[in-house]
């Protein structure tokens, strides 16, 4: 189940990057 944890971290990381870009 460690893969699901990894995917969640990656999605959270990408969402943070895209969230900043979408805010501008």
Residue pairs with C-beta under 8 A, 6 or more apart in sequence:
none
